[in-house]
Amino acid sequence: MRTRSDYPDGFVFGTATSAYQIEGHAFGGAGPCHWDSFAATPGNVVRAENGDRACDHYHRWADDLDLVAGAGFDAYRFSTSWARLLPEGRGTPNPEGIAFYDRLIDGMLERGIKPAATLYHWELPQPLADEGGWRNGDMPNWFGDFADLIATQFGDRLWSVAPINEPWCVAWLSHFLGGHAPGLRDIRATARAIHHVLKSHGTAIQAMRSRGMSNLGAVCNFEYALPAEDTDDSRAAASRYDAYYNQVFASGMFRGRYPDLVLAGLEPHLPKGWHDDFNVIQAPLDWLGLNYYTCKRIAPAPGPWPALEEVDGPLPKTQMGWEINPEGLHHFLTMVAREYTGTLPLYITENGMANPDVIADGQIDDQARIDYLDAHLAKVRQAIAEGVPVAGYFIWSLLDNYEWSFGYEKRFGLVHVDFDTLTRTPKASWHAVRDMLVGR
């Protein structure tokens, strides 16, 4: 995995988690969120598992931060839980939630770790979900108020902030495919969620800027869309997938418009006056984060827009069934810099793999994960050598955790978690990262 000296001075290495996946949502006065409801609905989540206890990071945060520091990471990307801080989504903050994030952020600073916050990683307060959630045109105002709370309570101690993790998952996966809360399959809901997510992002950036905060960015996820066959129809289908997955959010933020290939399906369903919101959506950013894991093989399919389907690909796969394709990371680093961001710093804010890790004689040999990280880091170095302004790399994830609709079955962590005892055991990959960052 090379050493720090193979990267530019100041290059930031970090690891990442999210609130609902590790904290334990039943603790500390957190209000119900739409993931609680989604998980309680039969068939949505493996074994109907939820985030009530998760990794109990709420009580074990200090030990977990010791694992971050012990591996030599410069930064820790975490998320705040909207439902923990504002159980009703609005109104009076929860003092226990404020106190928890005070402890967590101060604990990072005491260990020399840069706090890299994400405001929202999918746990929408249930009272806001009851009012339509991301379909509701008031969401940007509610989210702006939440961002203002973060700015006033914690802003002076945060190294970086991004408002919303992976807008594609918040809008498309959750409202078109039904795979995440609220579990809808509705094209009109999808179009409105896309637009309101983007406007909420811009509103939050403006709110934090008004409080004097800086180093504000966005985090988008990207999947390498490859034609399933060498045909015009397959290439056209892959272009449609690329447009609504990889281009729509970056285009809104950096170009002030939506791609024509997306408008072809969604324009009739966008909210009234959507053209007028790009002055908010285009709130200036200090950096862009890219989450990258895999590629998808796309074939045309009958039926209405987007008229496509995913087909199985030939490359080795992770425990998630995702093809391992490091070239896609290089593609997006170069494409995003060329088409959207120019000289703006880019961070890989998530990259990692799920692996069926098991403990043998007290150790976890996850060589497949080490190989995955090594191959993707090689593409990061290639992009840097070609002049792409890559400023940092965050591994997903610090801990095995609640993997949303897959429950606790898929293990992404550098650290193994026994979900019965909650014992943490660093894997071979954690030790390999420590060797890279700290030395043997």
C-alpha positions as CSV (number, residue, x, y, z in Angstrom):
1,M,0.0,0.0,0.0
2,R,3.1,2.2,-0.2
3,T,3.8,5.0,2.3
4,R,2.8,8.6,3.0
5,S,5.8,9.7,1.1
6,D,4.2,8.5,-2.1
7,Y,1.5,11.2,-1.7
8,P,1.7,15.0,-1.8
9,D,2.5,16.9,1.4
10,G,-0.7,17.6,3.3
11,F,-2.6,14.7,1.7
12,V,-5.3,13.7,4.1
13,F,-5.9,10.1,5.0
14,G,-9.1,9.3,6.9
15,T,-11.8,6.7,7.6
16,A,-15.5,7.1,7.7
17,T,-18.7,6.0,9.4
18,S,-22.3,7.3,9.7
19,A,-24.5,7.9,12.7
20,Y,-27.4,5.5,12.3
21,Q,-25.0,2.7,11.2
22,I,-22.9,2.7,14.4
23,E,-24.3,4.9,17.2
24,G,-27.3,3.0,18.5
25,H,-30.4,5.1,17.7
26,A,-32.3,3.9,20.8
27,F,-29.8,5.7,23.1
28,G,-29.6,9.3,24.2
29,G,-33.0,10.7,23.4
30,A,-32.9,10.3,19.6
31,G,-36.3,10.6,18.0
32,P,-37.8,8.0,15.6
33,C,-36.6,8.3,12.0
34,H,-37.9,6.9,8.8
35,W,-35.3,4.1,8.8
36,D,-36.9,2.7,12.0
37,S,-40.2,2.5,10.1
38,F,-38.6,1.1,7.0
39,A,-36.8,-1.6,9.0
40,A,-40.0,-2.5,10.9
41,T,-41.8,-3.2,7.6
42,P,-41.5,-6.9,6.6
43,G,-39.3,-7.6,3.7
44,N,-37.3,-4.4,3.7
45,V,-34.3,-5.3,5.7
46,V,-32.5,-8.7,6.2
47,R,-33.9,-10.2,9.4
48,A,-35.8,-6.9,10.0
49,E,-32.6,-5.6,11.7
50,N,-32.4,-2.0,12.7
51,G,-30.1,0.6,14.2
52,D,-31.4,0.5,17.7
53,R,-28.0,-0.7,19.1
54,A,-25.8,-1.0,16.1
55,C,-22.2,-0.8,17.3
56,D,-23.1,1.1,20.5
57,H,-20.7,3.9,19.4
58,Y,-22.8,6.2,21.5
59,H,-21.2,4.7,24.6
60,R,-18.0,3.3,23.0
61,W,-16.9,6.4,21.0
62,A,-13.7,6.9,23.0
63,D,-12.4,3.4,22.2
64,D,-13.4,3.8,18.6
65,L,-11.6,7.1,18.3
66,D,-8.5,5.4,19.7
67,L,-8.7,3.0,16.8
68,V,-8.9,5.9,14.4
69,A,-5.8,7.5,16.0
70,G,-4.0,4.2,16.4
71,A,-4.1,3.6,12.7
72,G,-2.5,7.0,12.0
73,F,-5.5,8.6,10.3
74,D,-5.5,12.3,9.9
75,A,-9.2,12.8,9.8
76,Y,-12.4,11.0,10.8
77,R,-15.5,11.5,8.6
78,F,-18.6,11.1,10.8
79,S,-22.2,12.2,10.5
80,T,-24.6,13.9,12.8
81,S,-28.0,12.4,13.3
82,W,-30.8,14.9,12.5
83,A,-33.2,12.8,14.6
84,R,-30.8,12.7,17.6
85,L,-30.2,16.5,17.6
86,L,-33.8,17.5,16.7
87,P,-36.2,14.6,17.5
88,E,-39.1,16.4,15.9
89,G,-36.9,17.6,13.0
90,R,-37.6,21.2,14.1
91,G,-37.9,23.1,17.3
92,T,-36.1,22.4,20.5
93,P,-32.8,20.5,20.3
94,N,-32.2,17.4,22.4
95,P,-29.6,18.3,25.1
96,E,-28.3,14.7,25.2
97,G,-27.7,14.8,21.4
98,I,-25.8,18.1,21.7
99,A,-23.7,16.7,24.6
100,F,-22.9,13.5,22.6
101,Y,-21.5,15.4,19.6
102,D,-19.6,17.8,21.9
103,R,-17.9,14.8,23.5
104,L,-17.2,13.2,20.1
105,I,-15.8,16.3,18.4
106,D,-13.7,17.2,21.4
107,G,-12.4,13.6,21.6
108,M,-11.2,13.9,18.0
109,L,-9.4,17.2,18.6
110,E,-7.8,15.8,21.8
111,R,-6.4,12.9,19.6
112,G,-5.2,15.2,16.8
113,I,-7.9,14.0,14.5
114,K,-9.6,16.4,12.0
115,P,-13.4,16.3,12.5
116,A,-15.0,15.9,9.0
117,A,-18.7,16.1,9.5
118,T,-21.6,15.2,7.3
119,L,-24.9,16.7,8.4
120,Y,-27.2,14.1,7.0
121,H,-26.6,10.4,6.3
122,W,-30.2,9.2,5.7
123,E,-31.9,9.2,9.2
124,L,-34.7,11.6,8.4
125,P,-36.8,12.4,11.5
126,Q,-40.1,10.6,11.3
127,P,-42.2,13.8,11.9
128,L,-40.7,15.3,8.8
129,A,-41.1,12.0,6.9
130,D,-44.8,12.1,7.9
131,E,-45.1,15.4,6.1
132,G,-43.6,14.0,2.9
133,G,-39.9,14.2,3.6
134,W,-37.8,15.0,0.6
135,R,-40.9,15.4,-1.5
136,N,-41.9,18.4,0.5
137,G,-40.9,21.8,-0.8
138,D,-40.3,23.0,2.8
139,M,-37.4,20.6,3.2
140,P,-34.7,23.2,2.2
141,N,-36.0,25.5,5.0
142,W,-36.1,22.7,7.6
143,F,-32.6,21.5,6.6
144,G,-31.2,25.0,6.5
145,D,-32.4,25.4,10.1
146,F,-30.7,22.1,11.0
147,A,-27.5,23.3,9.4
148,D,-27.7,26.5,11.4
149,L,-27.9,24.5,14.6
150,I,-24.8,22.6,13.6
151,A,-23.0,25.8,12.8
152,T,-23.8,27.5,16.1
153,Q,-23.2,24.5,18.3
154,F,-20.1,22.9,16.7
155,G,-19.0,25.0,13.7
156,D,-15.9,26.4,15.3
157,R,-14.5,22.9,15.9
158,L,-15.2,21.2,12.6
159,W,-12.5,20.8,10.0
160,S,-14.9,20.2,7.1
161,V,-18.6,19.8,6.5
162,A,-20.7,18.4,3.7
163,P,-24.5,18.7,4.0
164,I,-25.8,15.5,2.5
165,N,-24.2,12.2,1.9
166,E,-24.8,10.6,-1.5
167,P,-27.8,12.5,-2.9
168,W,-28.4,9.7,-5.4
169,C,-29.2,7.3,-2.6
170,V,-31.4,9.9,-0.8
171,A,-33.4,10.6,-3.9
172,W,-33.2,7.8,-6.5
173,L,-32.5,4.6,-4.5
174,S,-35.1,5.6,-1.9
175,H,-37.9,7.1,-4.1
176,F,-37.5,5.3,-7.5
177,L,-36.0,1.9,-6.7
178,G,-37.6,1.6,-3.2
179,G,-34.4,0.1,-1.8
180,H,-33.9,2.6,1.1
181,A,-36.3,4.5,3.3
182,P,-39.0,5.7,2.6
183,G,-39.1,2.8,0.1
184,L,-41.1,4.4,-2.7
185,R,-41.2,3.5,-6.4
186,D,-42.6,6.8,-7.8
187,I,-41.1,8.8,-10.6
188,R,-42.7,12.1,-9.4
189,A,-41.5,11.6,-5.9
190,T,-38.0,10.9,-7.3
191,A,-37.9,14.1,-9.4
192,R,-39.0,16.2,-6.4
193,A,-36.6,14.5,-4.0
194,I,-33.7,15.2,-6.4
195,H,-34.5,18.8,-6.6
196,H,-35.3,19.3,-2.9
197,V,-32.1,17.5,-1.9
198,L,-30.0,19.8,-4.1
199,K,-31.8,22.9,-2.9
200,S,-31.4,21.7,0.7
201,H,-27.7,21.2,0.1
202,G,-27.4,24.8,-1.2
203,T,-29.5,26.2,1.6
204,A,-27.3,24.5,4.2
205,I,-24.1,25.8,2.6
206,Q,-25.5,29.3,2.7
207,A,-26.6,28.9,6.3
208,M,-23.1,27.7,7.4
209,R,-21.3,30.4,5.4
210,S,-23.5,33.0,7.1
211,R,-22.1,31.8,10.4
212,G,-18.5,32.2,9.2
213,M,-17.8,28.5,8.5
214,S,-15.4,27.4,5.7
215,N,-14.1,24.2,4.1
216,L,-17.6,23.3,3.0
217,G,-18.2,20.8,0.3
218,A,-20.5,18.1,-1.2
219,V,-20.3,14.4,-1.2
220,C,-21.7,12.5,-4.3
221,N,-21.5,8.9,-5.1
222,F,-20.4,7.6,-8.5
223,E,-20.8,4.3,-10.4
224,Y,-18.9,3.5,-13.5
225,A,-21.6,2.9,-16.2
226,L,-20.4,0.5,-18.8
227,P,-22.4,-0.8,-21.8
228,A,-23.3,-4.4,-21.4
229,E,-22.7,-5.0,-25.1
230,D,-20.9,-3.1,-27.9
231,T,-24.1,-1.8,-29.5
232,D,-25.6,1.7,-29.9
233,D,-28.6,0.7,-27.7
234,S,-26.3,-0.4,-24.9
235,R,-24.2,2.7,-25.1
236,A,-27.4,4.9,-25.0
237,A,-28.7,3.0,-22.0
238,A,-25.3,3.4,-20.2
239,S,-25.4,7.1,-21.0
240,R,-28.9,7.4,-19.4
241,Y,-27.7,5.6,-16.3
242,D,-24.6,7.8,-16.1
243,A,-26.8,10.9,-16.5
244,Y,-29.2,10.2,-13.6
245,Y,-26.5,8.6,-11.4
246,N,-23.3,10.4,-12.0
247,Q,-24.1,13.7,-13.7
248,V,-27.4,15.1,-12.4
249,F,-26.2,16.3,-9.0
250,A,-22.8,17.6,-10.1
251,S,-24.5,19.4,-13.0
252,G,-26.9,21.0,-10.7
253,M,-24.2,22.2,-8.3
254,F,-21.6,23.3,-10.8
255,R,-23.5,24.1,-14.0
256,G,-26.9,25.3,-12.7
257,R,-28.9,22.9,-14.9
258,Y,-29.9,19.3,-15.3
259,P,-28.7,17.0,-18.1
260,D,-31.0,16.7,-21.0
261,L,-31.0,12.9,-20.7
262,V,-32.4,13.3,-17.2
263,L,-35.0,16.0,-18.1
264,A,-36.3,13.6,-20.8
265,G,-37.8,11.5,-18.0
266,L,-38.1,13.8,-15.0
267,E,-39.0,17.3,-16.3
268,P,-42.8,16.8,-16.2
269,H,-42.5,15.8,-12.5
270,L,-40.2,18.5,-11.2
271,P,-41.7,21.1,-8.8
272,K,-43.1,24.4,-10.0
273,G,-40.4,27.1,-10.3
274,W,-37.5,24.6,-10.3
275,H,-35.6,26.7,-12.8
276,D,-35.3,29.5,-10.3
277,D,-33.5,27.5,-7.6
278,F,-30.1,27.1,-9.1
279,N,-28.8,30.3,-7.6
280,V,-29.2,28.4,-4.2
281,I,-28.1,25.0,-5.5
282,Q,-24.9,26.6,-6.9
283,A,-23.7,27.9,-3.6
284,P,-19.9,28.0,-3.9
285,L,-18.0,25.0,-2.5
286,D,-14.5,24.6,-1.2
287,W,-14.1,20.9,-2.3
288,L,-16.0,18.0,-3.7
289,G,-16.1,14.5,-2.3
290,L,-16.4,11.4,-4.4
291,N,-17.7,8.1,-3.0
292,Y,-16.7,5.2,-5.3
293,Y,-17.1,1.4,-5.1
294,T,-18.0,-0.3,-8.3
295,C,-19.1,-0.3,-11.9
296,K,-22.4,-1.5,-13.4
297,R,-23.1,-3.2,-16.8
298,I,-26.1,-1.5,-18.4
299,A,-28.3,-2.9,-21.1
300,P,-31.4,-1.5,-22.8
301,A,-34.8,-2.8,-21.6
302,P,-38.4,-2.4,-22.8
303,G,-40.7,0.0,-21.0
304,P,-40.8,3.7,-20.1
305,W,-37.8,5.9,-19.3
306,P,-35.1,5.2,-18.4
307,A,-35.6,1.8,-20.2
308,L,-32.5,0.0,-19.0
309,E,-31.4,-2.8,-16.7
310,E,-28.3,-3.9,-14.9
311,V,-26.7,-7.2,-16.0
312,D,-24.0,-9.3,-14.4
313,G,-20.4,-8.5,-15.2
314,P,-17.2,-10.6,-15.4
315,L,-14.9,-9.0,-12.9
316,P,-14.2,-10.4,-9.3
317,K,-16.9,-9.2,-6.9
318,T,-17.1,-8.1,-3.3
319,Q,-19.5,-9.5,-0.6
320,M,-22.0,-7.0,-1.9
321,G,-21.8,-8.6,-5.4
322,W,-20.2,-5.4,-6.7
323,E,-17.5,-5.8,-9.4
324,I,-14.1,-4.6,-8.4
325,N,-13.1,-2.0,-11.1
326,P,-10.4,0.5,-9.8
327,E,-10.3,2.1,-13.3
328,G,-13.7,3.7,-12.5
329,L,-12.2,5.7,-9.7
330,H,-9.6,7.1,-12.1
331,H,-12.3,7.9,-14.6
332,F,-14.4,9.9,-12.2
333,L,-11.4,11.8,-10.7
334,T,-10.4,12.9,-14.1
335,M,-13.9,13.5,-15.5
336,V,-15.1,15.5,-12.5
337,A,-12.0,17.8,-12.6
338,R,-12.3,18.2,-16.3
339,E,-16.1,18.7,-16.6
340,Y,-17.1,20.3,-13.3
341,T,-14.6,21.4,-10.7
342,G,-11.4,22.5,-12.3
343,T,-8.8,23.3,-9.7
344,L,-11.2,22.6,-6.7
345,P,-9.7,20.0,-4.3
346,L,-11.2,16.6,-4.7
347,Y,-11.4,14.0,-1.9
348,I,-12.3,10.3,-2.2
349,T,-14.7,10.5,0.7
350,E,-15.6,6.7,0.6
351,N,-13.9,3.7,-0.9
352,G,-13.8,0.2,0.5
353,M,-15.3,-3.2,0.2
354,A,-17.5,-5.7,2.0
355,N,-15.9,-9.0,2.7
356,P,-17.1,-12.1,4.5
357,D,-14.5,-11.7,7.3
358,V,-14.2,-14.3,10.0
359,I,-12.0,-14.5,13.1
360,A,-9.5,-17.4,13.2
361,D,-7.2,-17.7,16.2
362,G,-8.1,-14.1,17.2
363,Q,-7.1,-12.6,13.8
364,I,-9.0,-11.6,10.7
365,D,-7.1,-12.1,7.4
366,D,-8.9,-9.8,5.0
367,Q,-6.2,-9.8,2.3
368,A,-8.9,-9.2,-0.3
369,R,-9.7,-5.8,1.3
370,I,-6.0,-4.9,1.4
371,D,-5.7,-5.7,-2.3
372,Y,-8.9,-3.7,-3.1
373,L,-7.5,-0.6,-1.3
374,D,-4.1,-1.0,-2.8
375,A,-5.5,-1.2,-6.3
376,H,-7.7,1.9,-5.8
377,L,-4.9,3.9,-4.2
378,A,-2.8,3.2,-7.2
379,K,-5.4,4.9,-9.3
380,V,-5.4,7.9,-6.9
381,R,-1.6,8.2,-7.4
382,Q,-2.1,8.0,-11.1
383,A,-4.7,10.8,-11.1
384,I,-2.4,13.0,-9.0
385,A,0.5,12.4,-11.3
386,E,-1.7,13.5,-14.2
387,G,-2.5,16.8,-12.4
388,V,-5.8,16.1,-10.8
389,P,-6.0,18.0,-7.5
390,V,-6.8,15.0,-5.2
391,A,-6.4,16.2,-1.6
392,G,-7.4,13.1,0.4
393,Y,-8.7,9.6,0.7
394,F,-11.2,8.2,3.2
395,I,-11.7,4.4,3.7
396,W,-15.2,3.1,4.3
397,S,-15.5,2.0,7.0
398,L,-13.8,2.1,10.4
399,L,-16.2,-0.5,11.8
400,D,-18.4,-3.3,10.6
401,N,-21.8,-1.8,11.0
402,Y,-25.5,-1.7,10.0
403,E,-25.4,-1.9,6.2
404,W,-29.0,-0.6,5.7
405,S,-31.3,-3.0,3.9
406,F,-28.6,-5.7,4.3
407,G,-28.7,-5.5,8.1
408,Y,-25.5,-6.7,9.8
409,E,-24.6,-9.2,7.2
410,K,-22.1,-7.3,5.0
411,R,-18.8,-6.3,6.6
412,F,-17.1,-3.2,5.3
413,G,-14.9,-2.5,8.4
414,L,-11.2,-2.2,9.0
415,V,-12.2,-3.3,12.5
416,H,-14.3,-6.4,13.1
417,V,-17.4,-6.0,15.3
418,D,-18.9,-9.0,17.1
419,F,-22.6,-7.9,17.0
420,D,-23.4,-10.1,20.1
421,T,-20.6,-8.9,22.4
422,L,-19.7,-5.7,20.5
423,T,-16.0,-6.6,20.8
424,R,-13.8,-4.8,18.3
425,T,-10.9,-6.6,16.6
426,P,-8.7,-4.8,14.2
427,K,-8.4,-6.8,10.9
428,A,-5.2,-7.3,8.8
429,S,-6.4,-4.3,6.7
430,W,-6.3,-2.0,9.8
431,H,-2.8,-3.1,10.5
432,A,-1.8,-2.7,6.8
433,V,-3.1,0.9,6.9
434,R,-1.3,1.6,10.2
435,D,1.9,0.3,8.6
436,M,1.4,2.6,5.6
437,L,0.6,5.7,7.7
438,V,2.7,5.3,10.8
439,G,5.3,2.7,9.8
440,R,6.0,-0.7,11.4
